Structure formats: C-alpha cells, structure tokens
Amino acid sequence: MIKSARTYIVVSFLLAALAGVVAAWCTTHFFASRDQPPSLHEMIHSDLGLTSAQRIKVSEIEARYSAQRQRRENEMRAANARLAASIETDRQLSTDVQAAIEDFHLAMGELQMETIRYVFEIRETLTPEQQARFDATVTAYLTEQEL
C-alpha cells in the first residue's frame, strides 16, 4: 500500500509539473501581448542599414545558425520524447527519466551557446555605430527592458 501511494504521489507530481510547463508555454505563445518589439533578426535587417557586403555576411551567418538551431531543437524534441516514454514506462524519477532531462538540458545549453556565438559573429560584421545599436538591443532583450 505504501509503495503504491508513493507511486501515485510521484506520478501526480510529474503530471502537475508537466501541466505547469504546458500552461507556461500556452501563456507565452497564445496569451502574451502581441505588442512585442521586433525580433533581433528584424532589427538587424531593417534598423541597422546594412551594406550589401554586410547583408551577404549576415545571411551566411544566419544560414549556419539556422541549421545549428534546428539540430538542437530536434535534439530537445527527441529528449522530451524519451522523457515521456521513460515516465510512461517507469512511473518514477528513474535513471532513464533523469538521463532524458539531462539530455534536454544539454541540448538547450548548447543552443544557448550557439545563439551567443551567433550574436557575436553578427556583431563582428557591424560598424562601431551599428554595434552600439545592436548591443543596446541585445541587452534590452536579455534584460527584458524596453528600448
């Protein structure tokens, strides 16, 4: 009886955590204000006045980053699928569940590192005046401040 009670508690906790994640995702994607500032991509292409040479370099950087981002997002989806399967099979915080969580965090961390590398690589293509505007925008995005 005690073992089944623990199982129900663990499953309830995991389902509650999953519900929280789903609710947060829905809130940010469906109910968040649509009056958000333009994306960094939009700002780079429309507000910085790039030269044709800069546009070519930026496009090359973006194409590389897009492929890396897609790969990491696929890794995160695969880790989530493994997590779901492990939860379904084990019904507890097993080593398989923990490994899937770690795989997700690893892919997410790598995506963040690649994103920062992308930001610095884009920055290198800009003039000092463009860099100042770019830096202010990046800082505002990271600190959730208005420009």
C-alpha positions in Angstrom: 0.0 0.0 0.0 2.8 2.5 0.9 4.7 1.7 -2.3 1.6 2.4 -4.5 0.9 5.6 -2.5 4.4 6.8 -3.3 3.9 5.9 -7.0 0.7 8.0 -7.1 2.5 10.9 -5.4 5.4 10.8 -7.9 3.1 10.5 -10.9 0.9 13.3 -9.5 3.9 15.5 -9.1 5.2 14.8 -12.6 1.8 15.4 -14.1 1.5 18.7 -12.1 4.9 19.8 -13.3 4.0 18.9 -16.9 0.8 20.8 -16.6 2.7 23.8 -15.4 5.1 23.7 -18.3 2.2 23.4 -20.7 0.4 26.3 -19.1 3.5 28.5 -19.2 4.1 27.6 -22.9 0.5 28.4 -23.7 0.6 31.7 -21.9 3.7 32.9 -23.6 2.6 31.7 -27.1 -1.1 32.4 -27.1 -1.9 34.9 -24.5 1.2 37.1 -24.4 0.9 40.6 -25.7 1.5 40.9 -29.4 2.9 44.4 -29.0 6.4 43.0 -28.7 9.4 44.8 -30.1 10.7 43.5 -33.4 12.9 40.4 -33.3 16.7 40.7 -33.3 16.6 39.4 -36.9 14.1 42.1 -37.9 16.2 44.8 -36.2 19.4 43.6 -37.9 17.8 43.7 -41.4 15.6 46.8 -41.1 17.1 49.1 -38.5 20.9 48.9 -38.9 21.2 50.0 -42.5 23.4 47.1 -43.6 25.6 47.5 -46.7 25.2 44.8 -49.4 28.5 43.2 -48.2 27.2 43.1 -44.6 23.9 41.6 -45.8 25.7 38.8 -47.6 27.9 38.0 -44.5 24.9 38.2 -42.2 22.9 35.9 -44.4 25.7 33.3 -44.4 25.9 33.5 -40.6 22.1 33.2 -40.3 22.0 30.2 -42.6 24.7 28.4 -40.5 22.9 29.4 -37.2 19.5 28.3 -38.5 20.9 24.8 -39.3 22.5 24.6 -35.8 19.3 25.8 -34.1 17.2 23.3 -36.0 19.5 20.5 -34.9 19.4 21.5 -31.3 15.6 21.9 -31.3 15.4 18.4 -32.8 17.6 17.1 -30.0 15.3 18.8 -27.4 12.2 17.3 -29.0 13.9 13.8 -29.0 14.9 14.2 -25.4 11.3 15.2 -24.5 10.0 12.1 -26.3 12.5 9.9 -24.4 11.3 11.7 -21.2 7.7 11.0 -22.0 8.4 7.3 -22.8 10.5 6.9 -19.6 7.8 8.5 -17.4 5.2 6.2 -19.1 7.3 3.1 -18.5 8.9 3.8 -15.1 6.3 6.0 -13.4 9.1 7.3 -11.1 12.1 9.5 -11.2 14.3 6.7 -12.6 17.7 7.0 -14.1 16.1 6.9 -17.6 13.9 9.9 -16.7 16.9 11.7 -15.2 19.0 11.0 -18.3 16.3 12.3 -20.6 16.1 15.5 -18.5 19.9 15.9 -18.7 19.9 15.3 -22.5 17.3 18.1 -22.8 19.3 20.5 -20.7 22.5 19.7 -22.6 20.8 20.4 -26.0 19.2 23.6 -24.5 22.6 24.8 -23.2 24.3 24.1 -26.5 21.6 26.0 -28.3 22.1 29.0 -25.9 25.9 28.8 -26.6 25.4 28.7 -30.3 22.9 31.6 -30.1 25.5 33.7 -28.2 28.2 32.8 -30.8 25.8 33.8 -33.5 25.2 37.2 -31.8 29.0 37.8 -31.5 29.6 36.7 -35.1 26.9 39.1 -36.4 28.3 41.9 -34.2 31.7 41.4 -35.9 30.2 42.3 -39.3 28.9 45.7 -38.0 30.4 49.2 -37.9 31.0 50.7 -34.4 27.8 52.8 -34.7 25.8 49.7 -35.7 27.4 47.7 -32.9 26.3 50.3 -30.4 22.7 50.0 -31.5 23.0 46.2 -31.8 24.5 45.9 -28.3 21.7 48.1 -26.8 19.1 45.9 -28.4 20.7 42.6 -27.3 21.0 44.0 -23.7 17.4 45.1 -23.8 16.2 41.7 -25.0 18.2 39.8 -22.4 17.1 42.0 -19.5 13.5 42.4 -20.9 13.8 46.2 -21.0 12.2 48.5 -23.5 14.4 50.2 -26.0 
